[in-house]
Amino acid sequence: MNLTVIIPTLNNFKGLKYLLNYFKDKNYQIIVVDNKSTIIGLDPRRSLPSTPIGGGDDTENLVYLPQEKNLGFAGGVNLGARDVETKWMLVLNDDIEFEDKLLNLKYQLLNKFQILNIKKEKQNVIESLIQFAEENKLDAVSPILRNPDGKVENYGYKILPFGKVEILNTKYEILDTKIDGLTAACLLIRTEMFKKLGGFDESFFAYLEDIDFFLRMKNYKFGIAYDIEVLHNHMTTAKTMGNFKAKQDMVNWWRLFFKHPDKFKFNLEFVAERLRNVSGYLKTTFKSI
C-alpha cells in the first residue's frame, strides 16, 4: 500500500457512499473525516460499502473519524493526514467521481474486409496519477477536473496581484513554471512534503486554503496530468450553505494578502476586488433570507 486517501465530508451522504463503494476493491488506506457526523449518523464501515474496503474480510483499511464540530476542509485534511505514513496522499472532495476510461491498447487489422479488433482494459485513474507523478518527479499533481456539463474546470490558475484567481484554459508543457497552483478537489501529494510545509493553514477553514498552500510550494514541483480525468460535481456542499462561501472568500482574500504581501499590491484595483467580495456576500445573504 503506497497511498492514503483522505476524504473530508459534510452533509454529502450520496457522494461519500459512491466513493467508499468505488474504493472497496482497492488496496488503499481510506480516511474519512466526517465534519457533521450527526447528519450521516452511521459508521461507513458497516453501512456504506457493499463489501469491505480492500476486498478482504475486514475493514482495517478504512478509518472513520466523526467530529463533534465542523473542522472545515483544511482542518479535516490535516487531521486525516496526521498519522499517514504512505508515500502519497490523495486529498479528495466528496463530490468527485472516477470515470475509469477504457484505453485502446492493441489494434489488429484482420483483413481489408474486417474491422479493427480492439483489445481494451480499464485504466485505474489513481495508479495512473501516481505513475505520472513518479515519472515526472512531481511533488503534487491533479487530474483534469471535468464538470457535469462536460467543460474542463481549469488547467491550473494564476494569482493576480490585485487579489483574484485567473483560471487558465491553456495547456502548458511545464506547468509549474506557468501556473501558481492547483485545486485541492482531487490532489495527489507527496506526504513528506505536505507535512514539511505544515499542511493546510486551518485559519482559512474552507476555500483558498489550496491557494495559500501552493504559494508556499515555491521549492517544489507540481503539474496537471492532462490525459487523466475525473468528474467534479462542483459546489455540491456549498450550494446548501447559503452565503458561507461568499463570506469565506471575503475574509480569506485578506488572509492571503497579509500572509503573502510580496504576491499582492494594495492599490485601487485591489480595493475594488475586495468590494466585489463584499457585494457578493451581501447578495447571497439577502438571497438566502
BAFI-3210 file (N, C-alpha, C; in Angstrom, 3 decimals, decimal comma, padded with zeros to 6 digits):
// residues 289
n [1|2|3|4|5|6|7|8|9|10|11|12|13|14|15|16|17|18|19|20|21|22|23|24|25|26|27|28|29|30|31|32|33|34|35|36|37|38|39|40|41|42|43|44|45|46|47|48|49|50|51|52|53|54|55|56|57|58|59|60|61|62|63|64|65|66|67|68|69|70|71|72|73|74|75|76|77|78|79|80|81|82|83|84|85|86|87|88|89|90|91|92|93|94|95|96|97|98|99|100|101|102|103|104|105|106|107|108|109|110|111|112|113|114|115|116|117|118|119|120|121|122|123|124|125|126|127|128|129|130|131|132|133|134|135|136|137|138|139|140|141|142|143|144|145|146|147|148|149|150|151|152|153|154|155|156|157|158|159|160|161|162|163|164|165|166|167|168|169|170|171|172|173|174|175|176|177|178|179|180|181|182|183|184|185|186|187|188|189|190|191|192|193|194|195|196|197|198|199|200|201|202|203|204|205|206|207|208|209|210|211|212|213|214|215|216|217|218|219|220|221|222|223|224|225|226|227|228|229|230|231|232|233|234|235|236|237|238|239|240|241|242|243|244|245|246|247|248|249|250|251|252|253|254|255|256|257|258|259|260|261|262|263|264|265|266|267|268|269|270|271|272|273|274|275|276|277|278|279|280|281|282|283|284|285|286|287|288|289]
n.u [000,845|000,765|-000,511|-002,632|-005,965|-007,660|-010,660|-012,470|-015,707|-019,046|-022,288|-022,808|-023,944|-024,564|-022,403|-020,250|-020,950|-020,776|-017,978|-016,805|-017,770|-016,538|-013,868|-013,830|-012,702|-010,057|-006,681|-006,019|-005,362|-008,091|-009,273|-011,839|-012,991|-015,468|-017,247|-019,712|-021,078|-023,475|-025,355|-024,806|-024,550|-023,876|-021,621|-019,467|-018,100|-019,799|-022,139|-021,958|-020,143|-020,773|-019,167|-016,179|-013,672|-010,815|-011,412|-011,224|-011,824|-012,161|-012,255|-009,974|-008,578|-010,031|-010,565|-012,598|-013,484|-015,474|-016,635|-017,263|-017,610|-017,548|-014,618|-013,809|-012,560|-009,741|-008,873|-009,982|-008,600|-005,973|-006,226|-006,827|-004,424|-002,570|-001,416|-000,538|001,508|002,129|003,697|002,377|-000,443|-003,888|-005,835|-009,210|-012,231|-015,658|-017,307|-016,329|-016,090|-014,927|-014,268|-013,211|-011,382|-011,705|-008,998|-007,551|-005,550|-004,486|-004,441|-005,608|-005,508|-007,495|-008,216|-008,793|-011,524|-012,560|-013,302|-011,404|-009,937|-010,239|-008,473|-009,244|-008,704|-009,272|-008,273|-006,759|-007,441|-006,194|-003,802|-002,623|-002,229|-000,326|001,780|002,277|003,145|005,457|007,046|007,471|008,660|007,203|005,887|003,313|000,188|-002,591|-005,497|-007,302|-010,142|-013,410|-016,498|-020,040|-021,380|-019,649|-017,553|-014,127|-012,798|-010,501|-007,081|-005,205|-004,171|-003,547|-002,412|-003,483|-002,052|-003,836|-005,439|-007,065|-008,205|-007,018|-008,356|-006,913|-007,076|-005,475|-003,207|-000,010|003,391|005,366|004,140|004,563|006,087|004,452|002,071|000,387|-000,809|-002,821|-006,137|-007,508|-009,375|-009,101|-006,336|-003,227|-000,553|002,750|003,380|005,416|006,280|003,930|003,605|005,979|005,596|003,699|001,064|-002,328|-003,269|-005,156|-006,574|-007,840|-010,002|-012,131|-011,970|-009,736|-007,609|-006,046|-004,832|-003,191|-001,533|-000,169|001,184|003,106|004,631|007,062|009,549|009,075|007,819|005,053|002,115|-000,293|-001,985|-002,738|-003,957|-005,559|-008,651|-011,272|-014,614|-016,112|-018,451|-019,154|-019,336|-021,213|-021,657|-021,419|-023,596|-025,664|-025,312|-025,939|-024,787|-022,229|-019,820|-019,334|-018,824|-016,517|-014,727|-014,598|-013,307|-010,993|-009,406|-008,238|-006,704|-004,869|-003,596|-002,275|-000,654|000,951|002,452|004,242|003,154|000,975|-000,503|-001,366|-003,696|-005,926|-007,213|-007,018|-008,556|-011,039|-011,587|-011,881|-014,169|-015,959|-016,054|-017,370|-019,800|-020,714|-021,058|-023,125|-025,198|-025,677|-026,398|-028,812|-030,291|-030,639|-032,318]
n.v [-001,187|002,065|004,451|006,837|007,786|010,722|011,909|014,563|015,237|016,583|016,539|015,244|012,575|010,914|011,334|010,437|007,777|006,816|007,101|005,411|002,961|002,875|002,590|000,141|-002,232|-001,696|-001,469|000,638|002,862|004,355|007,352|008,859|011,934|013,048|015,821|016,447|014,407|013,869|014,146|012,196|010,012|007,326|004,605|004,266|001,933|-000,097|000,563|001,650|000,671|-002,124|-004,312|-005,004|-002,396|-002,703|-005,257|-007,491|-009,535|-007,884|-004,514|-003,002|-001,175|001,121|004,133|005,850|009,026|010,639|013,918|016,228|018,874|021,087|020,958|022,210|022,283|022,480|021,865|019,318|017,812|018,041|016,730|014,143|013,579|013,391|011,019|009,654|007,487|006,574|006,905|008,579|010,840|011,200|013,866|014,432|015,686|015,165|015,176|014,138|012,005|009,006|008,200|005,676|005,278|003,462|002,175|001,971|-000,547|-002,269|-002,697|-004,568|-005,270|-007,300|-008,101|-006,533|-006,496|-006,650|-005,212|-003,312|-005,227|-004,600|-004,492|-003,879|-002,391|-001,466|001,697|002,531|005,319|006,505|005,031|005,698|008,431|008,401|007,121|009,028|011,192|010,104|009,541|012,089|013,358|014,839|016,663|017,145|016,582|017,029|015,622|016,295|018,176|017,656|019,164|018,382|019,308|018,794|020,515|021,511|022,260|023,787|024,514|024,691|027,699|031,258|033,667|036,829|040,105|041,924|040,427|038,168|035,170|033,898|031,818|029,319|028,339|027,046|024,578|023,756|022,839|022,668|022,853|023,888|026,144|027,946|028,287|029,139|027,404|024,467|023,124|021,734|019,757|017,203|015,988|014,679|014,193|014,405|012,856|013,421|015,967|017,479|017,407|018,588|021,222|021,914|021,312|022,272|025,664|026,170|028,394|029,352|027,745|026,938|027,058|028,772|027,831|026,049|027,707|029,299|027,222|026,369|028,686|028,532|026,505|026,963|025,808|023,383|020,946|020,825|019,782|019,205|016,288|015,748|013,712|012,329|012,122|013,259|013,370|016,267|017,202|020,062|022,369|020,993|020,745|023,434|024,704|024,212|025,816|028,512|031,773|031,056|030,373|032,798|034,483|033,278|033,663|036,469|037,027|035,407|036,274|038,554|037,353|036,000|038,207|039,472|037,402|036,777|039,158|039,893|038,978|040,459|043,649|046,523|048,512|050,650|048,856|046,484|047,119|047,513|044,927|043,670|044,930|043,866|041,286|041,808|042,736|040,398|038,781|040,155|039,960|037,159|036,775|038,258|036,908|034,447|034,906]
n.w [000,000|-001,048|-000,812|000,746|001,032|001,669|002,790|003,483|004,678|004,455|005,045|002,616|001,884|-000,284|-002,087|-000,512|-000,111|-002,743|-003,197|-001,241|-002,042|-004,513|-003,772|-002,543|-003,516|-003,752|-002,798|-000,804|001,940|003,494|004,730|006,327|007,224|009,010|009,076|010,070|011,703|012,883|010,951|008,986|010,706|010,817|010,915|008,304|007,797|008,348|007,084|004,480|002,161|000,010|000,080|001,976|002,338|000,320|-000,313|001,308|004,244|006,376|007,742|007,929|006,415|006,347|007,959|010,094|011,089|012,987|013,752|016,418|015,938|013,083|011,346|009,101|005,686|005,525|008,195|008,422|006,453|007,459|009,938|009,033|007,760|009,748|010,952|008,767|006,874|004,387|001,138|-000,661|-000,629|-001,304|-001,557|-001,348|-002,519|-001,491|-003,628|-005,948|-008,788|-010,220|-013,447|-014,811|-017,631|-020,734|-022,302|-025,493|-026,217|-028,066|-031,529|-034,198|-037,492|-039,281|-041,977|-045,136|-045,326|-042,874|-039,646|-037,171|-034,581|-031,329|-028,371|-025,082|-021,855|-018,453|-017,212|-014,257|-012,544|-010,289|-009,898|-012,291|-011,914|-009,847|-011,177|-013,181|-011,611|-010,457|-012,727|-013,747|-011,690|-009,758|-006,973|-006,385|-007,966|-010,129|-011,654|-014,730|-014,066|-014,778|-015,313|-014,699|-016,985|-018,974|-019,444|-019,036|-015,910|-015,130|-016,104|-014,081|-012,312|-012,153|-009,768|-009,460|-008,973|-007,798|-006,221|-007,186|-008,731|-011,716|-013,930|-015,835|-019,218|-020,951|-022,027|-020,752|-021,357|-019,317|-016,439|-013,813|-014,055|-015,189|-013,863|-010,772|-009,000|-008,049|-007,893|-004,879|-004,993|-006,050|-005,363|-005,664|-003,558|-002,273|000,739|002,623|001,847|002,178|004,952|005,761|004,987|006,756|006,244|005,400|006,065|008,789|009,520|007,317|007,024|005,041|001,509|-000,586|000,868|-000,522|-002,372|-000,733|000,186|-002,157|-002,771|-000,896|-001,832|-003,173|-003,662|-004,762|-007,123|-009,311|-011,174|-013,872|-014,875|-017,985|-019,450|-017,772|-016,242|-014,036|-012,743|-011,520|-009,349|-008,954|-006,202|-004,676|-001,877|-001,053|-002,241|-000,575|001,585|001,807|002,279|002,897|001,411|000,047|002,200|003,258|001,119|001,100|003,542|003,465|001,322|002,363|004,337|002,732|001,574|003,760|004,586|002,409|001,428|-000,565|-002,870|-003,606|-004,488|-002,863|-003,979|-005,896|-007,569|-006,149|-003,873|-005,120|-005,957|-003,503|-002,619|-004,415|-003,413|-000,994|-001,995|-003,257|-001,032|000,337|-001,528|-001,671|000,954|001,307|-000,562|000,575|002,658]
ca.u [000,000|001,607|-001,376|-003,744|-006,982|-008,278|-011,930|-013,293|-017,072|-020,028|-023,665|-022,940|-024,010|-024,545|-021,047|-019,399|-021,307|-020,185|-016,527|-016,427|-018,017|-015,503|-012,592|-013,987|-011,869|-008,722|-005,861|-005,531|-005,935|-009,106|-009,574|-012,992|-013,164|-016,874|-017,380|-021,032|-021,458|-024,868|-026,174|-024,606|-025,012|-023,615|-020,243|-019,466|-017,544|-020,904|-023,360|-021,833|-019,723|-021,439|-018,122|-015,192|-012,577|-009,691|-011,920|-010,961|-012,873|-012,275|-012,288|-008,810|-008,075|-010,911|-010,581|-013,714|-013,249|-016,603|-016,266|-018,347|-017,814|-017,009|-013,224|-013,527|-011,799|-008,323|-008,691|-010,315|-007,486|-004,835|-006,483|-006,676|-003,023|-001,703|-000,683|-000,306|002,901|002,337|004,463|001,475|-001,780|-004,832|-006,843|-010,336|-013,571|-016,675|-018,133|-015,544|-016,393|-013,887|-014,771|-012,057|-011,541|-011,237|-007,894|-007,307|-004,163|-003,964|-005,266|-005,169|-006,273|-007,587|-008,052|-009,390|-012,970|-012,962|-012,999|-010,331|-010,190|-009,649|-008,358|-009,373|-008,695|-009,525|-007,191|-007,001|-007,126|-005,272|-002,490|-002,067|-001,754|000,922|002,797|002,597|003,933|006,776|007,820|007,797|009,293|006,343|005,514|001,853|-000,398|-004,050|-006,023|-008,246|-011,465|-014,441|-017,793|-021,114|-021,764|-018,617|-016,488|-012,965|-012,856|-009,352|-005,762|-004,419|-004,565|-002,595|-002,887|-003,227|-001,572|-004,913|-006,206|-008,088|-007,724|-007,216|-008,461|-006,219|-007,722|-004,439|-002,291|001,411|004,278|005,970|003,103|004,911|006,691|003,433|000,902|000,649|-001,323|-003,833|-007,225|-007,312|-010,548|-008,556|-004,930|-002,232|000,534|003,740|003,089|006,550|006,277|002,747|003,869|007,094|005,040|002,720|-000,293|-003,132|-003,437|-006,532|-007,268|-008,659|-011,168|-012,549|-011,784|-008,465|-006,518|-005,151|-004,038|-002,142|-000,590|000,702|002,088|004,211|005,331|007,972|010,714|008,594|007,331|003,709|001,574|-001,568|-001,930|-003,748|-004,625|-006,316|-009,791|-012,291|-015,812|-016,243|-019,792|-018,671|-020,189|-022,285|-021,917|-021,553|-024,926|-026,622|-024,831|-026,273|-023,723|-020,992|-018,658|-019,082|-018,210|-015,151|-013,934|-014,423|-012,333|-009,745|-008,533|-007,435|-005,701|-003,807|-002,880|-001,365|000,296|001,858|002,459|005,057|002,389|-000,136|-000,291|-002,516|-003,988|-007,357|-007,722|-007,151|-009,706|-012,241|-011,835|-012,400|-015,546|-016,756|-016,285|-018,405|-021,051|-021,133|-021,537|-024,415|-026,203|-026,037|-027,062|-030,201|-030,956|-030,953|-033,278]
ca.v [000,000|003,267|005,619|007,067|008,689|011,494|012,457|015,330|015,231|017,380|016,502|014,676|011,129|010,266|011,356|009,586|006,386|006,479|006,968|004,220|001,806|002,873|002,142|-001,080|-003,308|-001,147|-001,645|001,903|003,274|005,389|008,079|009,742|012,884|013,438|017,090|016,579|013,002|013,750|014,050|010,850|009,223|005,912|004,237|003,753|000,584|-001,047|000,965|002,192|-000,223|-003,416|-005,235|-004,221|-001,704|-003,593|-006,523|-008,582|-009,902|-006,902|-003,132|-002,364|-000,105|002,273|004,842|006,795|009,993|011,566|015,103|016,887|020,172|021,184|021,400|022,826|021,450|022,497|021,111|017,927|017,178|017,966|015,658|012,881|013,362|013,440|009,773|008,973|007,088|006,171|007,864|009,518|011,092|011,760|014,714|014,191|016,181|014,111|015,325|013,642|010,676|008,469|007,513|004,974|005,202|002,289|002,524|001,068|-000,966|-003,054|-002,708|-005,627|-005,274|-008,697|-008,028|-005,309|-006,561|-006,751|-004,042|-003,497|-005,959|-003,719|-005,016|-002,767|-002,677|-000,279|002,494|002,969|006,742|006,849|004,459|006,488|009,678|008,112|006,865|010,314|011,971|009,473|009,691|013,497|013,825|015,875|016,538|017,231|016,521|016,937|015,262|017,264|018,145|017,955|019,392|017,561|019,798|018,376|021,507|021,402|023,295|024,666|023,906|025,433|029,104|032,298|034,594|038,182|040,961|042,645|039,501|037,436|033,974|033,818|030,418|029,104|027,400|026,648|023,554|024,086|021,680|022,657|023,597|024,568|027,438|028,770|028,464|029,332|026,337|023,510|022,970|020,590|018,876|015,859|016,372|013,705|014,984|013,622|013,013|014,058|017,390|018,080|017,576|019,531|022,565|022,156|021,058|023,449|026,643|025,968|029,673|029,554|026,904|026,364|027,925|029,498|027,175|025,446|028,805|029,570|026,106|026,363|029,835|028,088|025,408|027,607|024,969|022,059|020,871|020,282|019,914|018,572|015,138|016,090|012,541|011,675|012,972|012,857|014,195|017,093|017,763|021,272|023,137|020,157|021,123|024,890|025,121|024,027|026,556|029,929|032,751|030,598|030,505|034,227|035,022|032,760|034,365|037,854|037,067|034,697|037,064|039,405|036,480|035,803|039,474|039,708|036,288|036,782|040,551|040,034|038,491|041,354|045,093|047,234|049,678|050,808|047,633|045,523|047,547|047,257|043,482|043,324|045,410|042,867|040,207|042,270|042,759|039,015|038,305|040,783|039,411|035,788|036,867|038,670|035,892|033,305|035,310]
ca.w [000,000|-001,160|-000,912|001,672|000,503|002,742|002,319|004,419|004,159|005,188|004,537|001,269|002,072|-001,593|-002,611|000,311|-000,404|-004,042|-003,085|-000,480|-002,904|-005,550|-003,204|-001,765|-004,023|-003,993|-001,611|-000,273|003,211|003,307|005,959|006,191|008,320|008,900|009,783|010,674|011,811|013,320|009,741|008,441|011,833|010,647|010,654|006,922|007,732|008,433|006,377|003,131|001,085|-000,004|000,515|002,719|001,661|000,078|-000,832|002,224|005,182|007,449|007,272|008,539|005,559|006,449|009,234|010,123|012,160|013,160|014,531|017,149|015,304|011,736|011,312|007,819|004,749|005,911|009,429|008,171|005,745|008,376|010,897|008,331|007,366|010,929|011,189|007,485|006,653|002,998|000,344|-001,318|-000,125|-002,255|-000,927|-002,239|-002,203|-001,520|-004,837|-007,084|-009,302|-011,096|-014,632|-015,355|-019,078|-021,457|-023,193|-026,619|-026,049|-029,193|-032,731|-035,123|-038,741|-039,696|-043,422|-045,649|-045,245|-041,474|-038,831|-036,207|-033,337|-030,327|-027,019|-024,144|-020,434|-017,669|-016,659|-012,893|-012,513|-009,198|-010,207|-013,389|-011,321|-009,136|-012,199|-013,807|-010,652|-010,315|-013,958|-013,958|-010,454|-009,202|-005,571|-006,351|-009,301|-010,209|-012,970|-015,279|-013,445|-015,775|-014,686|-015,282|-018,314|-019,917|-019,565|-018,151|-014,873|-015,346|-016,295|-013,106|-012,193|-011,765|-008,754|-009,930|-007,871|-007,128|-005,407|-007,924|-009,411|-013,166|-014,350|-017,104|-020,139|-021,911|-021,550|-020,854|-021,267|-017,985|-015,744|-012,581|-014,366|-015,832|-013,018|-009,344|-008,164|-008,471|-006,941|-003,978|-005,057|-006,278|-005,361|-005,230|-002,992|-001,541|002,158|003,307|001,518|002,799|006,382|005,915|004,831|007,812|005,782|005,092|007,133|009,242|009,682|006,123|007,276|003,759|000,341|-000,741|001,599|-001,501|-002,939|000,259|000,230|-003,335|-002,669|-000,022|-002,501|-004,125|-003,955|-005,154|-008,489|-009,428|-012,528|-014,176|-015,777|-018,980|-020,007|-016,711|-015,931|-013,075|-012,764|-010,320|-009,159|-008,283|-005,288|-004,151|-000,487|-000,917|-002,688|000,516|002,750|001,751|001,998|003,540|000,530|-000,198|003,416|003,341|000,103|001,539|004,634|003,180|000,457|003,246|004,959|001,744|001,408|004,891|004,717|001,259|000,966|-001,772|-004,018|-003,908|-004,468|-002,305|-004,811|-006,146|-008,179|-005,059|-003,078|-005,920|-005,935|-002,174|-002,582|-005,140|-002,455|-000,068|-002,754|-003,430|000,266|000,627|-002,449|-001,249|002,258|001,108|-001,358|001,423|003,700]
c.u [000,887|000,793|-002,410|-004,678|-007,656|-009,511|-012,600|-014,698|-018,000|-021,373|-023,838|-022,888|-023,896|-023,130|-020,111|-019,677|-020,698|-018,683|-016,127|-016,727|-016,979|-014,203|-012,663|-013,085|-010,445|-007,929|-005,206|-006,084|-006,897|-009,400|-010,705|-013,071|-014,553|-017,109|-018,777|-021,646|-022,884|-025,812|-026,047|-025,030|-024,712|-022,137|-020,172|-018,860|-018,647|-022,029|-023,185|-021,370|-020,448|-020,454|-017,028|-014,190|-011,402|-010,115|-011,699|-012,129|-013,015|-012,230|-011,094|-008,255|-008,903|-010,891|-011,673|-013,563|-014,423|-016,223|-017,483|-018,621|-017,136|-015,591|-012,901|-012,732|-010,343|-008,070|-008,986|-009,190|-006,283|-005,016|-006,290|-005,227|-002,091|-000,838|-000,387|001,185|003,160|003,066|003,573|000,165|-002,626|-005,878|-008,035|-011,611|-014,573|-017,619|-017,375|-016,035|-015,295|-014,537|-013,577|-012,275|-011,110|-010,181|-007,781|-005,830|-003,612|-004,938|-004,705|-006,067|-006,293|-007,437|-008,840|-010,908|-013,489|-012,566|-011,876|-010,800|-009,462|-009,647|-008,356|-009,192|-008,829|-008,238|-007,588|-006,510|-006,044|-003,884|-001,819|-001,529|-000,424|002,050|003,243|003,482|005,343|007,637|008,280|008,395|008,531|006,063|004,007|001,329|-001,913|-004,432|-006,829|-009,585|-012,490|-015,793|-018,876|-021,574|-020,724|-017,454|-015,348|-012,978|-011,723|-008,110|-004,784|-004,848|-003,363|-003,233|-002,500|-002,889|-002,664|-005,868|-007,359|-007,453|-008,036|-007,198|-007,814|-006,951|-006,767|-003,535|-000,847|002,240|004,875|005,082|003,603|005,645|005,661|002,263|001,321|000,122|-002,383|-004,965|-007,014|-008,487|-010,153|-007,056|-004,065|-001,003|001,469|003,583|004,191|006,557|005,108|003,012|005,000|006,609|003,967|001,280|-001,017|-003,199|-004,901|-007,277|-008,130|-009,970|-011,613|-012,441|-010,517|-007,336|-005,547|-004,287|-002,895|-001,090|000,362|001,603|003,263|005,034|006,371|009,125|010,329|007,953|005,945|003,193|000,244|-001,345|-003,062|-004,547|-005,464|-007,435|-010,644|-013,470|-015,920|-017,645|-019,658|-019,752|-021,348|-022,661|-022,202|-022,947|-025,960|-026,323|-025,007|-025,091|-022,358|-019,762|-018,313|-018,414|-016,763|-014,235|-013,613|-013,327|-010,978|-008,836|-007,692|-006,371|-004,533|-002,964|-001,866|-000,325|001,328|001,936|003,274|004,291|001,345|000,277|-001,555|-002,719|-005,498|-007,974|-007,940|-008,387|-011,008|-012,596|-012,383|-013,843|-016,465|-017,045|-017,406|-019,770|-021,596|-021,691|-022,929|-025,519|-026,643|-026,748|-028,527|-030,992|-031,412|-031,967|-034,710]
c.v [001,247|004,551|005,628|008,088|009,388|012,199|013,229|015,445|016,028|017,286|015,870|013,157|010,399|010,204|010,451|008,115|005,938|006,201|005,701|002,949|001,717|002,273|000,768|-002,223|-002,843|-001,121|-000,334|002,092|004,429|006,028|009,055|010,624|013,486|014,678|017,350|015,194|012,825|013,656|012,655|009,821|007,749|005,682|003,631|002,371|-000,472|-000,725|001,321|001,190|-001,563|-004,534|-004,399|-003,510|-002,659|-004,970|-007,705|-008,849|-008,909|-005,502|-002,344|-001,222|001,164|002,850|005,900|007,704|010,972|012,702|015,704|018,279|020,167|021,747|022,185|021,890|021,347|021,647|019,640|017,184|017,016|016,861|014,298|012,544|013,150|012,192|009,003|008,693|006,643|007,275|008,958|009,649|011,611|012,535|014,761|014,828|015,031|014,240|014,941|012,259|010,261|007,727|006,858|004,719|003,846|002,734|001,490|000,681|-001,700|-003,001|-003,804|-005,617|-006,704|-008,829|-006,825|-005,305|-006,566|-005,482|-004,350|-004,315|-005,199|-004,393|-003,838|-003,252|-001,371|000,385|002,885|004,400|007,050|006,284|005,227|007,824|009,482|007,896|008,164|011,149|011,416|009,727|011,125|014,169|015,010|015,595|016,633|017,226|016,413|016,412|016,432|017,083|018,565|018,071|018,554|018,023|019,477|019,329|021,220|022,569|024,298|023,840|024,554|026,892|029,987|033,157|035,998|039,101|041,769|041,700|038,839|036,235|034,080|032,343|030,263|028,066|026,941|025,604|024,005|022,820|021,545|023,505|024,413|025,879|028,413|029,092|028,626|028,196|025,481|023,510|021,711|019,621|017,422|016,037|015,249|014,463|014,090|013,897|013,765|015,565|018,102|018,364|018,572|020,972|022,874|021,950|022,335|024,369|026,617|027,271|029,991|028,768|026,188|027,443|028,775|028,887|026,512|026,510|029,162|028,474|026,136|027,598|029,515|026,979|025,904|026,704|023,558|022,119|020,228|020,487|019,201|017,424|015,277|014,894|011,790|012,624|012,383|013,806|014,948|017,698|019,028|021,927|022,319|020,555|022,608|025,379|025,034|024,933|028,067|030,808|032,320|030,816|031,967|034,868|034,567|033,455|035,788|037,966|036,503|035,428|038,034|038,583|036,249|037,059|039,692|038,600|036,280|038,191|040,777|039,657|039,496|042,823|045,771|048,525|049,734|049,547|046,554|045,850|047,256|045,770|043,041|043,807|044,480|041,669|040,568|042,260|041,347|038,425|038,864|040,190|038,017|035,801|037,224|037,625|034,718|033,625|034,938]
c.w [000,000|-001,149|000,211|001,047|001,683|002,197|003,456|003,853|005,056|004,468|003,160|001,359|000,741|-002,156|-001,838|000,038|-001,724|-003,896|-002,341|-001,252|-004,019|-005,014|-002,552|-002,238|-004,328|-002,700|-001,181|001,138|002,951|004,660|005,673|007,427|008,160|009,751|010,332|010,800|012,296|012,125|009,145|009,489|011,752|010,399|009,257|006,803|007,773|007,454|004,916|002,085|001,157|000,318|001,154|001,836|001,513|-000,398|000,080|003,144|006,322|006,861|007,798|007,692|005,649|007,860|009,165|011,336|012,240|014,091|015,218|016,602|013,943|011,773|010,053|006,933|005,190|007,145|009,250|007,476|006,684|009,409|010,241|008,025|008,547|011,100|009,907|007,299|005,216|002,230|-000,229|-000,554|-001,274|-001,465|-001,873|-001,712|-002,247|-002,710|-006,104|-007,480|-010,274|-012,247|-015,318|-016,836|-019,624|-022,452|-024,314|-026,604|-027,272|-030,355|-033,666|-036,354|-039,294|-041,207|-043,908|-045,568|-043,804|-040,713|-037,848|-035,012|-032,228|-028,964|-026,052|-022,709|-019,672|-017,203|-015,242|-012,765|-011,485|-009,455|-011,340|-012,884|-010,617|-010,132|-012,868|-012,893|-010,526|-011,548|-014,184|-012,722|-009,856|-007,731|-005,389|-007,774|-009,179|-011,581|-013,529|-014,554|-014,490|-015,062|-015,359|-016,659|-019,376|-020,047|-018,588|-017,175|-015,009|-015,647|-015,321|-013,107|-011,875|-010,678|-009,187|-008,760|-007,175|-006,402|-006,103|-008,599|-010,901|-013,562|-015,717|-017,948|-021,229|-021,279|-021,762|-020,719|-019,872|-017,088|-014,578|-012,830|-014,941|-014,905|-011,565|-008,486|-008,813|-007,451|-006,118|-004,014|-005,270|-006,451|-004,809|-004,777|-002,187|-000,038|002,894|003,074|002,188|004,275|006,632|005,827|005,867|007,396|005,406|006,316|007,561|009,499|008,466|006,202|006,002|002,688|000,481|000,078|000,634|-002,178|-002,004|000,259|-000,962|-003,377|-001,752|-000,653|-003,500|-004,545|-004,379|-006,536|-008,539|-010,842|-012,667|-015,157|-016,790|-019,491|-018,979|-016,285|-014,816|-013,219|-011,450|-010,289|-008,321|-007,425|-004,722|-002,728|-000,363|-001,296|-001,573|001,706|002,638|001,391|002,517|002,659|000,284|001,010|003,542|002,334|000,556|002,598|004,213|002,199|001,279|003,969|003,989|001,595|002,529|005,036|003,599|000,673|-000,299|-003,032|-004,475|-003,834|-003,937|-003,086|-005,052|-006,736|-007,110|-004,211|-003,819|-005,894|-004,587|-002,016|-003,356|-004,242|-001,483|-000,755|-002,939|-002,144|000,575|-000,255|-002,012|000,098|002,089|000,320|-000,495|002,521|003,285]
res [m|n|l|t|v|i|i|p|t|l|n|n|f|k|g|l|k|y|l|l|n|y|f|k|d|k|n|y|q|i|i|v|v|d|n|k|s|t|i|i|g|l|d|p|r|r|s|l|p|s|t|p|i|g|g|g|d|d|t|e|n|l|v|y|l|p|q|e|k|n|l|g|f|a|g|g|v|n|l|g|a|r|d|v|e|t|k|w|m|l|v|l|n|d|d|i|e|f|e|d|k|l|l|n|l|k|y|q|l|l|n|k|f|q|i|l|n|i|k|k|e|k|q|n|v|i|e|s|l|i|q|f|a|e|e|n|k|l|d|a|v|s|p|i|l|r|n|p|d|g|k|v|e|n|y|g|y|k|i|l|p|f|g|k|v|e|i|l|n|t|k|y|e|i|l|d|t|k|i|d|g|l|t|a|a|c|l|l|i|r|t|e|m|f|k|k|l|g|g|f|d|e|s|f|f|a|y|l|e|d|i|d|f|f|l|r|m|k|n|y|k|f|g|i|a|y|d|i|e|v|l|h|n|h|m|t|t|a|k|t|m|g|n|f|k|a|k|q|d|m|v|n|w|w|r|l|f|f|k|h|p|d|k|f|k|f|n|l|e|f|v|a|e|r|l|r|n|v|s|g|y|l|k|t|t|f|k|s|i]
***
